[in-house]
Amino acid sequence: MKKDELRYPGAHPAVWLIGLYILSRLCFFAAGVRFDLEPIATSWQILDPVLLRENLAESLFYMPGQPPLYNLIIGWVLKLGNDPLTLTIAFRTLYSAMAIASVLLLYSLVHKLTDRVKLAFGVATLFMLTPALVLYEAIPYYTLMILSLLGTIAWLFHLCMERFTFARAFAMFVAMAALIYTRSMFQWQWFVVLALFCALVLPGYRKAVFAAAVIPLALVFALYGKNVMVTGHFATSDWMGMSLSKLTTLAIDQPERERLVESGALSDMALMDFPFNTPEAYADIFDEVEPTGITVLDQKRKSTGHVNYNHLAYADVSEQALDDAIAAVRLHPEIYLQSMGTAWLMFMRPSSDYPFLQDNRAAIEPYSRAFSLLLAGQPQYPTEPKFDLEPGQIGILIAIGYTLAVLYGLYLLIRCAIKRRVSAVDATLIFLWLNIMYVSVIGNAFEVDENQRFRFSVNPFIAATLAVMATRALNWVRGRHSL
């Protein structure tokens, strides 16, 4: 394997990017963008703020609904106090740091892959100014954590391809474990496949690669083991059945569901129209669950009044929902295929078209509208974005760019497999492709409604792939003209 020369981008572009970031965010602040603290009280993924402040360790250990790292970060910030201004400043600082890191990682990655500073600077600047990044960094979701962790993982992988060291590989696998501890979409299978790919493209360092992966992978399986102890389920989240029911059971029309319930093919739960229902809707299941003495597992509602989906009974709810979903797929596979088709279409929407971003999005509507038309190619701009999809809201340019990146990554994979050799750049592009495909396939197979938010986390990977593709195409054209 021929290794590319090790290159480190100069500091000046990074300084300019940071300066542009600060200036742009001051402009967006002047336009009315504010950090939104409301999800602290309302978000399903965030634990009761009281528990995060007063009983953080126990709550994180026992919570079955989500991996714990995201709530750990939220809890640390909440321990600063109850003052909204203090919390806003703290969260804004934290999320801005993750946003800047993601921009700099994208710049560095494109520079390393193309050896073009101006192109890397332009791609990073464009990503920095996208409405999606502006909006997601102003809300305390785990979206920015995923974005920065994925960027770190890809950057470290390329460093390993340039010049392998155990420390770099270990840091990469630690970041991968941290991602699994943050977002339930990423599972141990994802970790193992990428570890095997690393060993494949680094044949001289296979023992070191596996050695670097052992401890982080052990930590991943420790999370699974903990959840087996708490809920009996080998998973990082016990919500999968409820999520999958949206694409399967609940996508079947009501008369057919009633018929299937009467025949015993589906449970009575299939008659509900909302998968994440209230404890009162599942009274029979909740009554059968004995109190554990652990607040996060026992409280039906958080101190904010919103449902606590980490109540132990929801593990049983999700298990029943999963059984119904599997039965629904078996009985009506065409419904599931239609739902996945809808999910893929939603995947191609601008990431800023997300209902919970509405207030800040409205503050920059002319700017957001222009980006949606010019960069995303969206024919119909939704002034008030909803989960329901209108055909005209799909980003045509997003779909074209995504398709080109996927096809190019597949081409590189096939070409390198045939030639049985791979450069550092091509290995990194295939690594990006594997992650793009994982997020696309898994996200759209198990969730519908928030798919555009899933794509946002791999937008830098798509952009980097397109940048390399464009650079190589230009070099090829120039080469032919010089003959």
N, C-alpha and C positions, 0 to 999 in steps of 0.2 A: 504494500500500500504506500503510495506517494503522499507524504504529509505536506500540507501547505506551510509556508513560512509563518512563524508566530508574529502577529502584529498587534500592537496596542494603539488604539486611536488616541490622537493628541487631546490635550485638555481643553483647547480653545473652543471647539464645537460644543463640548459638554457645557462649558460656561455659558455660551450663547444660548443653548437650549434651556438652561435653568433660568437665565434672564428673561427669555421669551415666555417661559411658563409663568413666572411671577407677574410679568406685565399683562399677559392675557387674562390671568385670573383676577387681577385687579379690575380689568375692564368688565369681566363677567360679573364681578361683585357689584360694580357700579350699575350694571344692567338689571340687577335684582336677584342673582343667584345666591342662595343662602344654604348653609348646611342644615339638613332636615333631621331633627332629633326624634321625630314622631315614631319611626320604626322601633326605637328602643322599647316603646310601650306596646306596639301593635304587631310587630313581625313574629311569625310563627317560629322562625329559626332562633330567635333571641329568647333566652330564659327570662324569668321574672327578674326585673331590675333589683328587687329587694334581695333575692337570693344571690345575684351576682355581686352585690355589695357586701352581704353579711355571711353568706354561706357558699363561697365560690368553689372551694376544693371539692366538697361533697357533691354539690350540684353538677359540676363538670364530670366527676367520675361516674355518676349514676345516670346522667341524661342519656336516653336511648334514641331520641329522635334525630340527632345530628352529631357528627364528630365534634370534639370539644374545643379545638384550637380557636375557632372564630369567637366563641363565647368567652374564652379566656381573655382574648384581646379586649373585647367589649367590657368584660368585668374589671380588668385593670384600669381602664379609663374611667368607668363609673365610680371606682373607689376614690377618685379625686374629689367627689362631693356631689351635691344636688344642684349647684348653681348652673343654670342653662348656659350662661356666657362662658364659664370655665369649661364645661363639657364641649361646647361648640368649638372653642379654640383648640382644645385637645384633639378632638376628632378631626377637625379640619387640618391640623398639622400632620396627624398620622396619615390621613388619606392622601394629602398632598404629597407626602414623602413617598408613598407607594406609587402614586401617579408619576412623579418625576423619575423614580427608579424604573418604572416600566418604559418610559420614553427613552431614557438613557440606554437601557438594555436593548431596545429596538434599534437605536442608532448604532450601538456597538456591533450588534449582530449583523445588520445590513452592511456596515463598513467592512467587517471581516469577510462576509460572503461575496461582496462585489469589489472590494478594494477601491470604492468610490466614495470619498468623503461628502461631496455635494449631494449625491443621491441619497446617502444614508441620512444626512442632515434634513433633506427635503421630506423623506418618508417619515422620519421621527417628528418633524414639525407638523406635518399634516395630521398625523395620529394625535398629537398633542392638542390640536385645535378642533378635533371632531366633537360635535355636541355630546356624543355618547360618553366620552371620557370626562368632559366637563360635568355632566349630570351624575354619573355613577360615583364620582369622587366627592359628591355633595350629599351622599346618603350612606348610612352605616350598614351597608350590605357586605357580604363576603366577596362581591364581584372584583373589587380592586385587589384583595388578597390573592385570589386565583390568578388574576392577570399578572401580578408581579412575581408570583411563585413560578408560573409557567415560563415567564421570560427569564427568570434566573436559571431554571432547569435547562432551557435550550442554550443559554449562554455558557453555562458550565459544561454542557455536553460538547460544544464546539471547542472549548479550551482543552478538553480531554483529547479531542481529535487532533488538535494542533500539537500538543505536547502532553502526553499522559502523565499524571502524577496521582498517587493514591489519595492525596488530600482533595484534589479537584473532584475525583470520582466520588469520594465519601460525601463531600459537600453537596454534590448533585443528588445523591440518593437520600440524603437527609432532607433536602428541599422537596423531593418526591414524597417522602413520608409525611412531611408537613402538609403537603397538598391533600393527601388522603385524610389527614386529621382535620382538614378544613372543610372539604366538600365531598359529600357522599357519592357524587357521580364517579369519582376516582376511586377505584377498588384495587385490591391486591393483584388482580390479573393484569391491569394496566402497568403496575410496577414491574411485574415479572417479565412481561413482553419487552418492555424498554430495557430492562437489565440484560436480557438475552440478546437484544439488538446491539447493545453496547459491546458485549462479549464477541459478537459476530464481526463487528467492524473494527475491533481492536484485538486481533488474534494473538498478538504478542503479549497481551496484558490480561488474558482471561482470568487467571487465578486472582490477580489484583482486583479486577472488576467485581468478581463474585465476593471476594473478601470485603470490599468496600460496601457491598449491598447487604451483607448479612445482618448487621446491627439495625440499620433502618428498617429492613423487612421484618425483623423480629419485633420491632416497635409497632409496626403495622398490625401484625398478627396478635399482638397484645391487646390492641383496641378491639379486634374481633372477639378475642377470648373474654374480655371484660363484658361485652354485650351479650355473649352467650350466658354468662353468669347472671346478668341482670334480667334479660328477656327470654333467653333460650334460643335466640336467633343469631346465626353466624352472619352478621352484617354490620356495617358502620351506621346504618339508620334503619329504623323499623317502620318507615313511611312508604316503602316502595309499593306495597299493595294498593294503598290509597291513591298514589300518583298514577299507577298503571290503570286503575279503574276508569280514569277519565278518557283513556284511549280505547277502552274495551267495553266493560259492562255498561257504563253510563252513556256510551255513544249509541247504544241500541235504543230504538224508540220505545216509549213507555208501554204500549200494548204488547209488544213482543217480550219485554222484560217481565210483565205481569204473567204472560203465558209460561215463560220459563220458570218463574218462581212457583207458580201453581203446579208445574210438573215436577218440581224438586231439582231442576237442573241448576238453579241459582238460589241463593239464600234470600231472606226477606230484605237484607241490606241492599240488595240490587235495586230495590224500588226507590231508594233515596236519590235525589238529584245532585247531591254535593258530597264529594268523597271525604273532605275534612270537616265532618259535621261536629256538632256540639256534644258534650257528654250526655246531655238529656236525650239526644237522639239515639244514643247507644246505651240506654239505661240498663238493659238486661246484661250486657257485657260488663259494664262498670260495676254492677251490683255483685258480680261473681269474683271480682278482684279484691283480695284482702289487703288492707293497709299495710305498708311496709315500714312505716316510721321514717321514711326518707321523703322529705318535703317535695322534692322535684318529681318524685314518682307518684305522690299521693294527691297533690292539689289539682283540682279540676280546672280551676281558673287562676290566672296570675293575679297579683295584687292590682294590676291595671284593669282587671275585669275581662281581659281577653283569655281565650281558651289556652290551657297549657297542654300542648300536644305531646309533651314528654310524660304525661300520665301513663302509668304502666298498662292501663287498659287499652291504650291505642295500639300496643303491640298485637293484642288479640284482634282488634278491629282491622288492622292492616293485614293480618294473616287471613282473616275471612275474606277481605276485599281481594287479596291475591288469589285465593281459591276461586272466587267468582270470576276474576279477570281471566284466569287460565281456562275456565270453563267457557267463558264468552268467546275467547279466541278460537277454541275448538269448535264451537257451535256456529260462530259467525266470523270466520277469518277475514272476510271482505270488509267488515266494519273496522277491524284493527288496521288493515292496510289503508283504508280511507283516512283513518285518524293519523297514521304516520305520514301520509301524504300532506295532510293539513299541517302537521308539525314541521315538515320540511319547508313548506311555503312560509310559515311563520319564521323559520330559521333565516330566511332571506329578507326579512324586514329590517329597516334601520334599527340599530340597537337602542336608539333614543326613543323609539315608539313603544314605551313601556308605561302603563298607567300610573305607577307609583312615582314616576318622575315628572308628572304633569305640571306641578306648580313651578318648578324651576325651568322646565321646558317652555312654559308659557312666557317666562321672563325674557327668553332669547328666541322667541318664535321666528322672527324674520331670518335670523342667523341659522337656526335649526332647519327652517324650510328650505333655505338656499342650499345647505349641505345635502339635505335629503334629495333634492332635485339634481344637483350637479355631480355630487360624489356617489350617491347611492342609486341615482336614476329612478327615483320613486315617482310614478305618475300622479298619485293621489295622496296628498299630505293630510294626515288626520290631525285636526286641531286639538281634539281630545282623544288621545290614543286609548283603545280598549283592547281587551284580550281577544274579542271576536275579530276575525280577519276579513278584510275586504280585498278582493283580487288586485285592485289598483294600488294597494299599499305595499306591495312587494318591491324591493329594490332591484331593478333590472340589472344595473351595473354591479351590484353586490353579487347577484347570481352568476353573472358572467365572470367576474373576478374569482369567485369561489371555485367555479367549474374549471377555469384555466389552471388555478393553483393545484387543484386535486388531480387533474389529468397530467400535469407536468410532474408532480410528485410520483404518480404511478409510473410514468414513463421512466423516470430516473431509477425507480426501484427495479423495474424489469430490466433495464439496460445494465445496471450494476450487477444484477443477479446473473445475467448471461455472461458478462465479461469476468465475473468473479473477482472484481477489484473495485474499490471505491475511494474517492478522494475525501479529504476532510470536509470540503464544501458540500459535495453530494451526500455524504453521510448525514450531515446536519440537515440538509433539505429533506431527506427521507425521514429523519427524526421528527422534523416539523410536520411532515405529512402524516405520520403515524398518530400524532397528537390531534391534528385537525380531524382525521377520520374517526378517532375514538370519541371526541367530543360530539361530532356530528351524529354518528350512528347511535351511540348510547343515549345521548340527550334526546334525540328525536324518536327513539324507540320506547322511552319510558315517561315522557313528559310532553304535554301540549299546553300552550298558553305563554310560556316564558322562553321560547326557543331562541328568539333574537338575542336574549341576554346570554345564552350559552355561546353563541357565535362570537360575541364581543370578546370573550376570553382568548380566542385564537385569532382574532383580527390581526395582531402583529405578525403571527406566523404566516397568514395569508399574504400580508403586505410584503414580508421579507421574501417569500417565494416568488411573488410577482416581480419584485425588484431584480432578483437574480435572473429570472426568465427574460425580462426586458433587456437586461444588460447583455446576456448571451445572444439574444436575437439581434441586437444592434451590432455586436462584434461580428456576428456571422454575416450580416449584410455588408458591413464595411470590408470584411475579408473578401467577399465575392467581388465587390467593386474594385478592390485593389489588384485583382488578377488580370 
